[in-house]
Amino acid sequence: MASHNQITRLIITFALIPLLMFQSHVSSQDKVNLSLYYESLCPYCADFIVNQLVKVLQTDLGSIVNLRLVPWGNTQIAPNTSWICQHGTDECQLNTVEACAIKVWSNLETHFKFIKCVELLHLENRHSSWESCFASTGLSQTPIKNCYNNGLGYRLEQAYADETAKLNPNHRFVPWVLVNNQPLQEDYQNFIAYICKAYRGSNIPQACKTKALEINKTNAQDSIPRVCFR
């Protein structure tokens, strides 16, 4: 006779089958590319990551999306090659830490979990406690600190700097959100509607069906921009 634990595992397995079948039928060529260019201590970036972008992972929308995070933002490179981060040296550090997280934890769910923790602390005016995210997420601090201290983090940020500088059109603020390489400009909070419109596959996720998704650029442009300008 099956034990309680065995029955529980069977229930979980059967519950996951529809989602796994759905994901397996979404071709990588059909997926929509979603890119976020941001900086760690811009409050609007933090709010977008914590309260909006997280929906990619909380719903079946993630099954049709390739999500990339690029933590550089409005940082400038001085003539002596030092970095001038918009919100000070703490931002330079956290941009690099988050770049390391993306590199060492290549799985989206893993590095997003850590970055979301750091950005939530910023919204709570506690970003200096960012190291507590290792304990709260159950992730080891060793690979991040190695990446930061051995120069890999610096090289990752330099690559992100080059990538951000080559955006066409140039980014005017952060968060700067692209769907299939097309910038959403001030309408970035409407990103789900753009993703659903861009998706060309046959397996429409429930996230694109559950509510009316309308793109209204006029209203977005008339509202007060929730961005950090360059």
C-alpha positions as CSV (number, residue, x, y, z in Angstrom):
1,M,0.0,0.0,0.0
2,A,1.4,3.4,-1.0
3,S,2.6,5.6,1.9
4,H,1.3,9.2,2.5
5,N,4.5,10.6,1.1
6,Q,4.3,8.5,-2.1
7,I,0.7,9.6,-2.6
8,T,1.7,13.2,-2.1
9,R,4.5,12.9,-4.7
10,L,2.1,11.3,-7.2
11,I,-0.4,14.1,-6.7
12,I,2.3,16.7,-7.3
13,T,3.6,14.9,-10.4
14,F,0.1,14.6,-12.0
15,A,-0.6,18.3,-11.2
16,L,2.6,19.3,-13.0
17,I,2.0,17.2,-16.1
18,P,-0.2,19.8,-17.9
19,L,2.3,22.6,-17.3
20,L,5.2,20.5,-18.5
21,M,3.3,19.4,-21.6
22,F,2.5,23.0,-22.3
23,Q,6.1,24.1,-22.0
24,S,7.3,21.2,-24.1
25,H,5.1,22.3,-27.0
26,V,6.4,25.9,-27.0
27,S,9.2,26.0,-29.6
28,S,12.3,28.1,-28.6
29,Q,11.8,29.9,-31.9
30,D,8.3,31.0,-30.9
31,K,9.4,32.5,-27.6
32,V,9.4,36.2,-27.0
33,N,12.6,37.9,-26.0
34,L,12.1,40.2,-23.0
35,S,15.1,42.3,-21.9
36,L,15.3,44.7,-18.9
37,Y,18.1,47.3,-18.8
38,Y,18.2,48.6,-15.3
39,E,20.3,49.8,-12.3
40,S,20.1,48.3,-8.9
41,L,19.2,51.4,-6.9
42,C,16.7,53.1,-9.2
43,P,13.5,52.9,-7.2
44,Y,11.4,52.5,-10.3
45,C,13.6,49.6,-11.5
46,A,13.2,47.9,-8.1
47,D,9.4,48.4,-8.1
48,F,9.2,47.0,-11.6
49,I,11.3,43.9,-10.8
50,V,9.6,43.1,-7.5
51,N,6.0,43.9,-8.4
52,Q,5.7,43.6,-12.1
53,L,8.4,41.5,-13.8
54,V,8.0,38.8,-11.2
55,K,4.7,37.9,-13.0
56,V,6.8,36.2,-15.7
57,L,7.8,33.6,-13.1
58,Q,4.5,33.6,-11.2
59,T,2.3,32.7,-14.2
60,D,2.6,30.5,-17.2
61,L,3.8,33.6,-19.1
62,G,7.3,32.4,-18.5
63,S,6.8,29.4,-20.8
64,I,6.8,31.7,-23.8
65,V,9.4,34.3,-22.7
66,N,13.2,34.4,-22.8
67,L,14.0,37.0,-20.0
68,R,17.3,38.8,-19.7
69,L,18.4,41.2,-17.0
70,V,21.1,43.7,-17.7
71,P,22.3,45.6,-14.6
72,W,24.2,48.7,-15.8
73,G,21.6,51.3,-16.5
74,N,22.6,55.0,-16.5
75,T,26.1,54.3,-15.2
76,Q,28.8,56.4,-16.9
77,I,32.5,55.7,-17.4
78,A,34.8,58.5,-16.4
79,P,37.9,59.5,-18.4
80,N,40.0,57.6,-15.9
81,T,37.8,54.5,-16.6
82,S,36.2,54.6,-13.1
83,W,32.4,54.2,-13.0
84,I,30.0,56.9,-12.0
85,C,26.8,55.3,-10.9
86,Q,23.7,57.4,-10.7
87,H,22.9,56.4,-7.1
88,G,26.4,56.3,-5.8
89,T,29.0,53.7,-5.0
90,D,26.5,51.3,-3.4
91,E,24.8,51.0,-6.8
92,C,28.1,50.2,-8.5
93,Q,28.6,47.4,-6.0
94,L,25.1,46.0,-6.3
95,N,25.1,46.2,-10.1
96,T,28.2,44.0,-10.1
97,V,26.8,41.7,-7.4
98,E,23.6,41.2,-9.5
99,A,25.7,40.7,-12.7
100,C,27.6,38.0,-10.8
101,A,24.3,36.4,-9.7
102,I,23.1,36.2,-13.3
103,K,26.4,34.6,-14.3
104,V,27.0,32.1,-11.5
105,W,23.3,31.1,-11.2
106,S,22.4,30.9,-14.9
107,N,19.0,29.4,-14.1
108,L,16.5,32.3,-14.4
109,E,14.4,31.3,-11.4
110,T,17.5,31.2,-9.2
111,H,19.2,34.5,-10.1
112,F,15.8,36.3,-10.2
113,K,15.0,35.1,-6.7
114,F,18.2,36.6,-5.4
115,I,17.9,39.9,-7.4
116,K,14.3,40.3,-6.3
117,C,15.4,39.9,-2.7
118,V,18.0,42.6,-3.1
119,E,15.6,45.0,-4.9
120,L,12.9,44.4,-2.3
121,L,15.3,45.5,0.4
122,H,16.0,48.7,-1.6
123,L,12.2,49.4,-1.7
124,E,12.3,49.0,2.1
125,N,15.3,51.4,2.4
126,R,17.5,48.5,3.6
127,H,19.7,47.8,0.6
128,S,22.8,47.8,2.8
129,S,21.5,44.5,4.2
130,W,21.6,42.9,0.8
131,E,23.9,40.0,2.1
132,S,20.9,38.8,4.1
133,C,19.5,37.6,0.8
134,F,21.9,34.6,0.9
135,A,20.2,33.2,4.0
136,S,16.7,34.1,3.0
137,T,17.0,32.5,-0.5
138,G,19.1,29.6,0.7
139,L,21.9,30.4,-1.8
140,S,25.6,30.3,-1.1
141,Q,27.5,33.6,-0.9
142,T,30.8,32.0,-1.9
143,P,30.4,32.0,-5.8
144,I,29.1,35.6,-5.7
145,K,31.9,36.9,-3.5
146,N,34.5,35.0,-5.6
147,C,33.0,36.6,-8.8
148,Y,33.1,40.0,-7.2
149,N,36.6,39.8,-5.8
150,N,38.4,38.0,-8.7
151,G,37.5,40.6,-11.3
152,L,34.9,38.5,-13.1
153,G,32.1,40.9,-11.9
154,Y,34.0,43.9,-13.3
155,R,34.4,42.2,-16.7
156,L,30.7,41.3,-16.7
157,E,29.7,44.9,-16.0
158,Q,32.1,46.1,-18.8
159,A,30.3,43.8,-21.2
160,Y,26.9,45.1,-20.0
161,A,28.2,48.7,-20.4
162,D,29.1,47.9,-24.1
163,E,25.8,46.3,-24.7
164,T,23.8,49.1,-23.2
165,A,25.8,51.7,-25.2
166,K,24.9,49.9,-28.4
167,L,21.2,50.0,-27.9
168,N,19.4,51.5,-30.9
169,P,17.7,53.7,-30.2
170,N,19.7,54.7,-27.2
171,H,18.0,54.3,-23.8
172,R,16.7,57.5,-22.3
173,F,16.0,56.2,-18.9
174,V,15.6,53.0,-16.8
175,P,13.9,50.7,-16.5
176,W,14.3,50.3,-20.3
177,V,12.3,47.3,-21.5
178,L,12.5,45.6,-24.9
179,V,10.2,43.1,-26.3
180,N,11.8,41.3,-29.3
181,N,14.4,44.1,-29.4
182,Q,11.7,46.9,-29.6
183,P,11.8,49.4,-26.7
184,L,8.5,50.0,-24.9
185,Q,9.6,53.4,-23.9
186,E,7.3,54.9,-21.2
187,D,4.8,52.1,-21.7
188,Y,7.1,49.5,-20.1
189,Q,4.6,48.6,-17.4
190,N,2.3,47.3,-20.1
191,F,4.9,44.7,-21.0
192,I,2.6,41.7,-20.7
193,A,0.3,43.0,-23.4
194,Y,3.3,43.5,-25.7
195,I,4.5,40.0,-25.0
196,C,1.2,38.5,-25.7
197,K,0.9,40.5,-29.0
198,A,4.4,39.5,-30.1
199,Y,3.9,35.7,-29.4
200,R,3.3,33.8,-32.6
201,G,3.0,30.3,-31.2
202,S,-0.2,28.2,-31.0
203,N,-0.1,27.5,-27.3
204,I,-1.5,30.7,-25.8
205,P,-0.6,31.0,-22.1
206,Q,-3.5,31.6,-19.7
207,A,-1.8,34.9,-18.7
208,C,-2.7,36.2,-22.1
209,K,-6.3,35.1,-21.8
210,T,-7.3,36.0,-18.2
211,K,-7.9,39.7,-18.8
212,A,-8.2,42.2,-21.6
213,L,-4.7,43.3,-22.6
214,E,-4.8,46.6,-24.4
215,I,-1.9,48.7,-25.5
216,N,-2.6,52.3,-25.0
217,K,0.5,54.4,-25.5
218,T,-1.4,57.7,-25.2
219,N,-2.3,57.1,-21.6
220,A,1.2,56.0,-20.8
221,Q,2.8,59.1,-22.3
222,D,0.4,61.4,-20.5
223,S,1.1,59.9,-17.1
224,I,4.0,61.0,-14.9
225,P,7.0,58.9,-15.9
226,R,8.1,56.3,-13.3
227,V,11.7,56.2,-14.5
228,C,15.2,57.3,-13.6
229,F,16.4,59.5,-16.5
230,R,20.0,59.5,-17.7
